[in-house]
Amino acid sequence: MNRGSLAEDPREGLSSSSRYSRMGGEKNSLLYVDSSSVRKARKAAENRMRASGGAAKGNHNLTSKKSVGRGHINSHMDRLEVGSDGRLFHVKENTAPHSSGRESLPDTQQTAAAVESVSGSASGTAAVMPPAVQGTKPVRPYLAADYRNPLLTSAASKSNIISAGGFFRRYRARIIAVIAAVSAGVYGYTAWHYRNRFYPGTQFFGIKAAGMSVYDVKAAVKSKVDSYTLELDVRDQSGMDDPHNGSGTDAAAGQNVISAQDINLQYVDDGSIAHAMDTQKSWAWPVMMIARAVSGQEQSLETSFDMESVPEVLKALPCFQEDNVILPQNAKIQLTDDGAMVSPEVYGTKLKFDETLEAVTEALETGMERISLDQMGLYEAPTVFGSDILLMTEAQALNKVLGARITISFGDTQEVINSEVIRTFLSKRDGAYYINEDKVRAYVTKLAEKYDTYQCARTFYTSLGTKVELEEGRGDYGWQLDQESMYQRILDSVRSQKQITLAPVWNHEAYNPVGGDLSDTYVEISLTTQTMWFYKDGRLVVKTPVVTGNPYAGNETPSGGVWALKDHMRNALLSGEGYTSPVDYWMPFNGGIGIHDMQSRYWFGGNVYLGSGSHGCINTPLQAVKLIYKSIEIGVPVVVYKDESETAMSMVQGPFDSASLKTEIEETYGSVEDDGAGSIVYWTAQKKAQASTAASNAASSTATTAAAGTGGVW
């Protein structure tokens, strides 16, 4: 349908739209359409009127095709009702109520039909043609107050669109001209602005020079160079954190700084800033800005610094100090009391010096103020990580044989057989671990080597301040582990994965604690100086001259070792081949050799032993032996040695008579009260005879006592 022109109702003097907005239920609009058929009919009527000499009424210009003036009542208009969605609903003939002065149009019905066919094809809706009654007002049911058309909505939106589109079509040329003028102005101003200023994205020595002149950039560069510092972001000192999760950095950043003074950094004006400005083309500023933003390259700038000083300055930073460096560690299997587990890798804080030097030099040349050594990948890294499948598989295999924890107490020291130790017992066969018994035996042997002191070689420091070496295999004092028993107990505990505390099993035990060896309680006998010392808990109980075995008679007292005191008793009768000797105090330590009194001897010490020495025993003054007997216990170590040092040889004194020794010993070390046991030396001849008879009857005995028949070598 030809839309025609929007017109007002020629009879009411109001626009159709205003009228129906006031009266219509859905605010429908009326369009008066000057259709082509109507225009043809109107033209024919006008021609006829001219031919008949009729005058046109109203102010309507009959010669204008587009004019449908409000005052021209003879105009034939087609009235169309249009909804807000643009759909055509009705076509009405516009019949004027006044027929005077109006020529009836014979082709009115034809025109209405033509309009109906056009509108029907345009809107897709059949139009209804109500009957046209000459001189009467047509019936308009859609003007009733209760009339509602559910298909219609407000036509405001369509009117706005039509109005906006019409405005643009009407002022299209002017709008385009304004836009072109504004664009040209913006382009020209921007080109003028950047004729002596740098484009955005331009950088010199880390300074963003956008909108700055050459002079401004030079001043900023010089100021920055004078106060320039390069700060290195480093890992924290634990070195445990994973650098990939962003933790562990910046902890010591403020301590790792290189200043301009450290490297003698200076700015050299070589004209590069002015040259960069000359290369800018202000008239092509859009292209230049895009190219500068895409490239992101910093403009070259001439600075100078002492290149040779950079390595030394870098080495002096805290991040390169040996005390602050933590080496990277691979993930590994960690053994606990609960079994095996994979311990994570340690990234450490060790930097690659050459790569770091290269990165720092580049940062100094470009004026960067801060770089992250971690993000640049300048740290040495572990090669095996906790997610390693082989490690996890190994841990699972170990957990099948681990789990025992055995504690063995050796005095104040404890040996713990945990998962770490048990792992040394294991061997692998067909991908599975098993306990290797030979390795368990080897472990027990090492324990024996560590704690056994029985017949071991010793270095002994004498009371004279000299040092003597005691031979291996001499004596019988010390600790000796029962290796077979310990092996079996450890093996059983490991196999059953027990957590237990075991006491060591010994073949030989010593008086002093394990690990203490001689400790601070022992008897010391020097054959060279013919002197004996007895220490109890580190205190000297007595020092006395003695007489030992005669070496020339084949009775030299055995030496070069440590023996344990086997017994201590009162009133013993010592006998041997061709002799019998009663003693009040008897303390054997090496078979039939022991410490005892010899009240019949007058001289002690010196070289007496070379002429009238004993059969091997240690003949001791009565006052001294009493003091020893009172404080000594079975098991106390007795050290016998020869000291051929000059110091020892110069200390040989004596001999000393027994009377003088009695007084000296009592005054220096005190005396011992009588214990009421009497003295075998002063027994009656009858008791001596009875004891002698008992000794003769015991032919196989080597020593006899009055009560028990114990004997020894005197």
Steps between C-alpha positions, in 0.01 A plus 500: 500500500617853424534653843399849384507788743381528859213747508249636741129425493360755250169517684597522862800726474704254716757244410375149499770399743390765753142406465548131547741549785219677675217264408648169388534222752841381369622838376480399137607751234323609183700568186340686219662358191517694176516188288583504129148406398358775718744749354395402148130537585566833670697623203212412266254685726723805510528505127125482470460784747740716302316419186171604660661809648447389863707668767691302756401555856724513802866564502607177336732525202336281238804496284719328762490125502642474852269751662192368676408816685284494804246749354433322169182311575460370144822301515445130469711334768532136600495459875705203632503372859850384593605318820820568699665201336444654155226261389213638288155413633232709329453709190223759522372738236524856612153637421433859595169575682443801277431416137453862386773631281649155459503296190422140551779272386357217297804278548496513878426133542765419243756705689412343834534155350838588357618623838362184662692272264822695551463508878413133513812402313712726714378399843383147437165579660165516318356849522131551562318754290195631685222650288542866413192703554489840327451782749505278812777424751628143470455266790829458694459213755874507575450847653282363774642539851481126576668395174831314556730352238741256675735505197580869532759675726624853528622651177750728677803285425418479129435871484839567662676275250322663210581843643873419554537346157328795341729743683817325379373487140409862514837617650729232367733731311536741790575220750770353276656841454513561876658160569762554231586844638537374858716204389725726299536732798590217740749353254663836438522589871653163586758535223583852624520382864748221427719707269747539790376242750553126514225255421347275769702181546836675458752418775855609574698325777177377655335846489161523328543800269142534370417869452848611606733722299865423428608740772263342755624150418865597533436660838306195623770259379779693668305518825428128492858407419632700794266324746477171314485168686438150373321278752519123471205295618633177650358192667460486875776344705312176572519395136215260567223669311397409151584806285223410254225586750630853548604453864835551655610811303580855601607390852845654463436728202598818680841358587604414144533841337749636247527880497633736235797577724592131524558476125575868422188533282480821290274639227664580166303734273580361155200656329296181502203669667492781243543248221204300629291819484615569142387157387144567615255603223231707665272499193496117517438488871235221496733259323797605713309455826374155403848391389654630823239323714538172313881496501536586869872557447689744712694770321875458521677741733868546557612448860837398629600296804800303616431161343795336674369591844162331452619141579666610823200708604273204426713257704486737797118490516343291781340260251848379399646466849584141588320514835178601324515241223291184530580234247210342311411150611321231310194331639595184684365219710487594866475222753302552820385276782181448303677397182617661179368819347608728216640827630452793261773668307674813627541773241774676692643848447806432286517732197665436165764769508570538127132517405428740786788725394363513147148587620625768739719657230205519262283655772765763567525585131123542462446683828277239663449567869395155615536147368384167642779246487252220562268594215799522268598141586843588639500251791646153492217250528461142628470225243284249690163608632256362754260390229756257358333162441817302569540661843142428599529139383821458700334636814211255466741208467698609808189532713449125470815428707541814711320602816718363781671729752752342735678695774813351663639675810877505548532693823430864428498432126216354296517327167175527307422261218236694308383491141816675385720228654272217397528618142872411518398144589298462180581346167285492191398198300244488219384852585428410865701579812612239754711508818857396431626310807864565416435873517339459843809309621721774365301755696542303824875473434519877472319534833759271659785698351349816641423385852730203571793584729593148599874439443509799270801720442494813712691819547541557872601828661696430817497682832848628412361681198647261247326294238531124454348266245324192634513201268202337335419158640657572839281487806138403542327823587232662283172452320453232239174471305340161439472552125307182420228572755468862391483401133211262562303746712539783250410279204184372667388853595554635149310218336205539733511882459510551876553829677697390803789586736769233538774460760836393358618148571862481626760227513708715736392792711712770658484695823480840341204589274495424131702759317675609820763226483735570793303809597608646836518191724803277448828368646822607327825306549830614347766227489759758403459726804369218731204720593126434531211751490134437576234745374139485610253717310789717390642545851841363595446257787863407551841508334757253627833330415466128423712197413404306186622170353870434453573505125835329545341202674238463226225646718452838334151637551300494170455852360378694197131439558195550718357234725179494702517446875361152555456493880598662828522306829647500847754262662620289213782247497687519172706200394691386202783271405724494804335778697204596717420854604214638714352842410234713669367653170478322166375656171575285194465648145699274265464134594716445810649844474351767720549780748572403861687606810846362581561580867828309506652736241687804634597684178265612218559678174821590323683202344406249772299293248816431297665308785223380730188548297177304543375201308291745293264653754493863605651511853351804671554671837229404751370858551459548122336168431245567776396823328468323164305208641251731670408689178552256215231282338507190289537585134707815546762520222865451589747652255855358503764650273863580443594860432844542352471872439762733638242654728412166652864391535581821683215438745640172637546539880568285802510261651280610796485322834166377624506703823543828314239402245248420774533848646499677163197312367293552812584871508431550128208269427367404843468168680244221506335378819527133584210307350514227771605225261838468666830426332616168369859611544469507876291193544619244740738235385221247541277680256789536260570130524134416435495729199823349370360147534188598308713647227706182466188287463384714210777397263322634198432838660735791437380722781328433830333712763445413860129481442462422127833367382571776238865539390711714269847598389669739736 
